[in-house]
């Protein structure tokens, strides 16, 4: 349930309500909105219905949350959440572009692509140091050496970096290098990992699972937010269907659906969705029209020689053209 406090509620009145709920076993998530303070209370519904919180001084109303996902719901917070990664904000009027290679391969590759992403207008740098692959014989990433190269690229360009973490035991190490932690589609329901990244307080980019429903995706986000980390950005990256002409099927409808259900920002990854760099511009425009807060684009200095996902990666020249051609579509959508 959510407890909406009156605008004039004193700190003592808020504290009294929190203490009462905590004594009854509820976990409290205070959310300070623009116009009101809301106390999200997660606990036993039967107990909630037996107490008369609306009689407490300072309480405006009590509203039950019907959705299984509680703290990520619009019922808890009406206004959009804005997640800050370094100095970059995701979730406001701007469309944020994250660019970079699927995998960190070497110093020359990473520094080169970081400079090119920034020059073209990208705001966040991506790169995989740990690579969970379908085949155990495929390139698995440089691990900590890759993290060091990402940090070096950040020093060179000033771009904050996002990279994937795949094991709970690696969360502390990856957090020491990255500005944002990515949870990949294969790990969307790795609940131990979700709790671990939640406890860091760092921004989290949560990709949708290969066959996950929207509700399952939001419930995964709930695991992170339950650790009192509200810095979650959802990323639609295509789902598995019967279609074989693209790598996955981009679910554009997920963007407005999520926007209606949740206050969290939503990004789209057209690179993984299609597996074909030639389709990335079209689907990016569709994502912007649907209301996406940003795009996750794979960029490689030499796609034919990429150690993974070269077919879906834009060259720096194509990325620069892509960014320039996207501007009128962003403007037409009323975004910056």
Phi, psi and omega in degrees: 000164174239139178250113181270118180273149177293154180302325183268008181299135181278160176303326180292321178293319177297316181297323181295319179292316179300315182297318179299314181292319180295323178295335179268005176093011179276146172263126188257133177237095177290132178233113180272106177272182180292321186249350185200161173256129179242136173255110174278125183240116181251121181180202183290120182297325181296319178294320182301320183285346184266353181249145184258077183290335182292348177275351181285140176302137177093348181271127178273311179196162177238128184236124175288144177262118185276330181290149177293332173272125191260295190283343177267001186279151174296339179296329180277319185222116184284318182280157182292141171281136175249121182259128183259124177243105191063237177259005182266131179254130178246124178121358176260211185282348182273148173263119184263135177247124174257126182227154178153176184282158175302315183229142171285123185251317180196172184297313182300314180299314188289316180293319180298310183291327178297316178296320182289323177296316180294316181300325181280349178111006176294147185252340179224144181258133176246158177178136182267121174267328175245125186239102174285113185247156179296325179256134178291349182265353178281162179304126187257001178101163182271355179058232187297328177299322176295322177297321179295322179291323175297317179296323178294319179296324177295319178297323182290323190245338185084000179282130172294155185239145174237137179212157186276143171242135187243344180234138178304325182289346179265355187300316182297317180295311182297322180297331181288344180251323191266152175271337181215138181258131177258132170254116185285170184299324181290341182251011184303328179248027170275089192294328177295321178291319179299318178295319183294316179290329177298321183289343180287333185079356181283154173302142182234131173259110186256110180278148178287140179294160184306320182231027185278139171285166178298320179296318178297321179297313179292327176293326175296318177297326180299325177300320181289313182293330178298339175271015179067030173247105184265004184272066183244131174243126179274145181227113174281123184231020179093144179242162182278123177229189180283347184288138183244354181285342173236159182299315174222180177249116181289122180267083180299326182297339180297331183296301179294331177296312178298319180300327178282329184270328190228155177270357183283149176293153180232128174247167178231138178249092181284345181290306179290332182298321187256324185075013183217116185299333182292338180269349185300314181300316182297314182288333175294319178296320178296321180296318179297317179298327181282348177108014180297145180274351180180177183229145176246109190241130177276129181228131180224139181300330181213080186309320180299338182254008180296143180286342174203145174058034178296327184296331182259004184266138174277142171286161178304321179296315179292326178294318179297316178295318179302314181296321180291319182287342181282336187305310181295331178288322177295318179295318181295331179277002180077024181246172178252000000 
